[in-house]
């Protein structure tokens, strides 16, 4: 339940704060909400972001810092991924 709760909470936060911009920039459902079964934190933006809330989105990309390490993700990286609510 822990991972699913994290995905849900992050998705709700992201939708409230970034959905409009992402739609305008062409982010796909897989890019944002996708998961890779068997590979936690290796899916779309929400899966990688987890509990982190230091997200900055601009010019088709997303950046965040966690424990001093800067991570990034770009629109179009994973449009083929199934969204987490369809996952197993």
C-alpha positions as CSV (number, residue, x, y, z in Angstrom):
1,X,0.0,0.0,0.0
2,X,2.9,2.4,0.7
3,X,4.0,2.8,-2.9
4,X,0.5,3.2,-4.2
5,X,-0.3,5.8,-1.6
6,X,2.9,7.7,-2.6
7,X,1.9,7.5,-6.3
8,X,-1.6,8.7,-5.5
9,X,-0.5,11.6,-3.2
10,X,2.2,12.7,-5.6
11,X,-0.3,12.6,-8.6
12,X,-2.9,14.7,-6.7
13,X,-0.2,17.3,-5.8
14,X,1.2,17.3,-9.3
15,X,-2.3,17.7,-10.9
16,X,-3.1,20.6,-8.7
17,X,0.2,22.4,-9.4
18,X,1.5,21.4,-12.9
19,X,-1.2,19.6,-15.0
20,X,-2.1,22.7,-17.0
21,X,1.4,23.5,-18.0
22,X,2.2,19.8,-18.8
23,X,-0.9,19.5,-21.1
24,X,0.2,22.7,-22.9
25,X,3.8,21.2,-23.3
26,X,2.5,17.9,-24.6
27,X,3.3,15.5,-21.8
28,X,1.6,12.1,-22.3
29,X,-0.1,10.0,-19.6
30,X,2.8,7.5,-19.7
31,X,5.4,10.3,-19.3
32,X,3.7,11.5,-16.1
33,X,1.8,8.6,-14.5
34,X,3.5,5.6,-16.1
35,X,5.1,2.7,-14.1
36,X,7.5,-0.1,-15.1
37,X,6.3,-3.2,-13.3
38,X,9.0,-4.7,-11.2
39,X,11.1,-1.5,-11.3
40,X,9.9,0.9,-8.7
41,X,10.9,4.6,-9.2
42,X,11.9,3.9,-12.9
43,X,8.6,4.8,-14.5
44,X,7.2,8.2,-15.4
45,X,7.6,11.5,-13.6
46,X,5.3,10.7,-10.7
47,X,7.0,7.4,-10.0
48,X,10.4,9.0,-10.1
49,X,9.4,12.0,-8.0
50,X,7.9,10.0,-5.2
51,X,7.6,12.1,-2.0
52,X,9.8,15.0,-3.3
53,X,8.0,18.3,-3.8
54,X,10.9,20.5,-5.1
55,X,9.7,20.1,-8.7
56,X,10.3,22.8,-11.4
57,X,8.8,22.3,-14.8
58,X,9.8,24.3,-17.8
59,X,10.3,23.9,-21.6
60,X,9.1,20.3,-21.8
61,X,11.3,19.2,-18.9
62,X,11.1,18.6,-15.2
63,X,13.8,19.0,-12.6
64,X,14.0,18.3,-8.9
65,X,16.6,18.0,-6.2
66,X,16.7,15.2,-3.7
67,X,19.5,14.8,-1.1
68,X,21.6,17.3,-3.0
69,X,21.3,15.3,-6.3
70,X,19.6,17.0,-9.2
71,X,17.3,14.8,-11.3
72,X,15.6,15.5,-14.6
73,X,13.0,14.0,-16.9
74,X,11.6,15.2,-20.2
75,X,8.3,15.0,-22.0
76,X,8.2,12.2,-24.5
77,X,10.6,9.9,-22.6
78,X,8.0,7.2,-21.8
79,X,4.7,7.6,-23.7
80,X,4.3,3.8,-23.9
81,X,4.1,3.2,-20.2
82,X,0.8,2.2,-18.6
83,X,-0.5,4.6,-15.9
84,X,-0.1,3.4,-12.4
85,X,-3.9,2.9,-11.9
86,X,-3.8,0.2,-14.6
87,X,-0.7,-1.5,-13.2
88,X,-0.6,-4.8,-11.5
